């Protein structure tokens, strides 16, 4: 943001910062509560989760298929499985 943008330039960034702050606070709280049993799966997507069109749903399904083939995802599933077996 440039110094001369004023409130209008500041507002969109502030909303993002507040939303990220809430996510970070929830993440931190859950880590403290669940300790080693806390698992989080998060990924970036170009598809808006508000878009329920058939094209968007198909794109999300395709992204999910790709994610399930990655090593971090497989490791997370193994970890969750071991937690649930306890």
PyMOL commands that set and color helices and strands:
alter all, ss='L'
color gray80, all
select helices_A, chain A and resi 3-37+54-67+71-85
alter helices_A, ss='H'
color red, helices_A
deselect
rebuild
show_as cartoon
